[in-house]
Amino acid sequence: MRGGPAGRGQRKKQPWGGVRPFSIKTKLGALVVVSVLITTGLSVIAVHTKTELRFITVFSMIATLLITQFVAHSLTAPLDDMNAVARSISHGDYTRRVRESRRDELGDLAQTINVMADELEAQDSQRKELVANVSHELRTPIAGLRAVLENIVDGVTRADPETMRTALKQTERLGRLVETLLDLSRLDNGVVPLRKRRFEVWPYLSGVLKEANMVASARASMASGSGSHTRTDVHLHLDVSPPELVAHADPERIHQVVANLIDNAVKHSPPHGRVTVRAREGAEPESLELEVLDEGPGIPRTEWHRVFERFNRGSVNRPHGPGSDGGTGLGLAIARWAVDLHGGRIGVAESERGCRILITLPGPSPTSR
């Protein structure tokens, strides 16, 4: 999740560096020198023309005041501009900037104020994105937990140990998400920890797909009461080869990746379409190649580089299939973030039909084997 307003604070310094040929001290010194020269010149004229001293004094005072007024205006005008920008920033408007046309201390101050405004704008944008990310990610375990509890209350399923373990699993996942999603504010610093371990791919992905189906059913029941719809007609298919395939990664982060990719693929699938999650062994030991394929309209090649940007919903005007929606534009961005944390790669790949997202996760480092 790179780019965006976070990079605006990196402004280039002006080429004159610490040497200011038109500094305020230089201007004030020049004002004094000019005032002295005017007074001396008029005094010399008065001596040679025998003009009364009082007239010379008045003329010199008027000339000095005019020059002083001109210099004072050149110094106070940018301060008024800075004051207006500072007031806007204090009221939450980070769009205004100070003109940086001066080559003196006021020019440096204007540059500093603009950098501060850039950083505040970036932080405000990141805060809003963090709230959106948290809301997006918490929706899945909450919907799953609600589905389990509603089934128990309605008598569809019994409160047996297996059902309660499913509810407990969702609750634990919800707690972990609350902790880990708050770390998104530190995403750009690369300090979010990874808890990698070895796990069997088939049962792991099977659980992810089962949860996706359960969440879809829960959303359908929740939406039916409000008169809206959600996708329940799309078939999820798992293809793992070899069946005993093992990977080394952070299961929680990979869950984010697969769940968001499935959610995105389902939204853009045709009625009664099929979404396939395919897992293969990578080139390195315990490395993993994941693919998520759908049968939707696909993504134009010109949009491939923008697919994983935050809040990008693609060029498709309306997702396909009954009950699909445009989403928040965050799922693929979160998927890229989780893959980047692993040092892997994610991108759109060639496909004869629909969209194909390819993920490559590296194996464990030699020191961790």
Secondary structure, 3 states (H helix, E strand, C coil): CCCHHHHCCCCCCCCCCCCCCCCHHHHHHHHHHHHHHHHHHHHHHHHHHCCCHHHHHHHHHHHHHHHHHHHHHHHHHHHHHHHHHHHHHHCCCCCCCCCCCCCCHHHHHHHHHHHHHHHHHHHHHHHHHHHHHHHHHHHHHHHHHHHHHHHHHCCCCCCCHHHHHHHHHHHHHHHHHHHHHHHHHHHHHCCCCCCCEEEEHHHHHHHHHHHHHHHHHHHHHHHHCCCCCCCCCCEEEEEEECCCCEEEECHHHHHHHHHHHHHHHHHCCCCCCEEEEEEEECCCCCCEEEEEECCCCCCCHHHHHHCCCCCCCCCCCCCCCCCCCCCCCCHHHHHHHHHHHCCCEEEEECCCCCCEEEEEECCCCHHHC
